[in-house]
């Protein structure tokens, strides 16, 4: 049985790895825009006096699919959503999140914005907030930049 010299084997493996990387980079993967925001009561409309805070990691792909997670602390969270609305204004829920723990939420698996909602997102006219029994309209909020 003939063996390949170590140098030739390394070159062959490098060529295979290069071909695999090139094929991966040509896949039709949608570009993503991810952001992490900090939620607070002062961004709610009207502002809420609370010690609660939160963080959200939201990614909106070029095809307007949405992935995200929200974590709140200092409150008993009952619901979390992405809403359509400019800073300083309230708006309708466009992505309801699923409660995954005491104060944690995740976007549904197939969440997707429609054309109008996606345009609002890109214009910075969407926000994420977390609701509680004490503040059913929302206790903490952060505007999404969309850029």
N, C-alpha and C positions, 0 to 999 in steps of 0.2 A: 504494500500500500504506500502510495506516495504522499508525503506530508508537504504542506505549504510553509515556506520559510516565514519566520515571525514578521519580517518587514513587509512581505507581500500580503500576509494575513491582515496586518494593520491597515494597509492601503485599501484592501478589499472591503474591510469593515467601514472605513471612513467613507468610501464611495457609496456603500449601501445606506449609511446614516444620512449622507447628503441628499441622496435621492428621496429618502423618506421625509426629510424636512422640507424639501422642495414641494413634494406632493401635498403636505399638510398646509403649507402657506398658500397654495392655490385653491384650497377648499372654500366654498361659499359660506364663510362664517360671518354673521352680521357684526359690524363694528358695535362696540358697546360704549355707553356713557354711564359710568358709575360715580356715585358720590356718597359721602357720609355726612350727615347733618346732625346737629345737636338740637333737641327739642326743649322748649321751656314754656312756662305759662305766659311770659310777657309777649309772646308772639301770637297767642290766641286772640280772637276777636269776639267780644272785648277781652282785654288782658285778664289773666287769672293769677291771683296771688297764691302761689303754691311753692313748696320746696321740691316738688317733683321735677325730675329731669329725664331725658331719654336720648337714645342714639338710634339712628336709622341708616342702614346701608341700602341704597336703592340703585338698581341698574336698569336703564331703559335702552334696549337694543334698537338698531336702525329700523327693524320691522315693527317697532313699538311694543314688543313683548316686554314684560316687567318681571324682575326678580327683586326681592327685598326681604329684609329682616328688621324688626323694630324691637328694642329693649327699653323698658321704662323702669325707673326706680323712684322710691319715695311716695308711691301711690299704689292703689289697688286698681289696676287697669282692667277695663271691661271690653274694650274694642279698640281697633286701630285701622286707619284707612289712608289712602291717598285721595285727596279731594281736588276738584278743579276750582281754582280761585286765585286771584292775584293777592299779593301781600296786602294786608289790611282789610281783606274781604273774605267772607265765608262762601262756600260753594258746595255743590253736590259731591257725594262719594262716587269715585270712578274705579277704585280698586279696593274692595274690602279685604282685609287681611284675616288670616286664621290664627286663633290663639293656640300657641304651642307650649306654653308654660304659664306660670303665675303672672309674669309681666313681660312675656315674649310673644312675638307675632311673626308670621311669615306670609309672603304673598302666595296666592293660590298657584298651583303648578302651571296652569295655562293662562295666566293673566296677560291681557293685551289691551292696550289703549286703542280706541277707534281713531279715525282720522282727525276729528275735531279735538279730542282729548290729547292726542299726540302733538298737535300744533300748539295747544295750550301749554303742554309740558315744555316744548322747545322754546316757548316765549317766556318761561319762568312763571307761568300762571297755574302752578299746582303746588300743593303742600301736603305734608304728612302730619297726622295728629293722632293722639291717644286719648281715649275717653275714660271716664270713671263714673261711679255712681254719684259722687259729690259734684262732678262737672260733666253731665251727660252730653253737653255740646262740644266738649273737648277740654282737656286739662293742660296738655302740652302740645306744642306745634313747632314745625320748621318749614320754611319755604324751600322748594326744590328749584335749583338754578336752571335746569334744562340745558345747560351748555357744557 
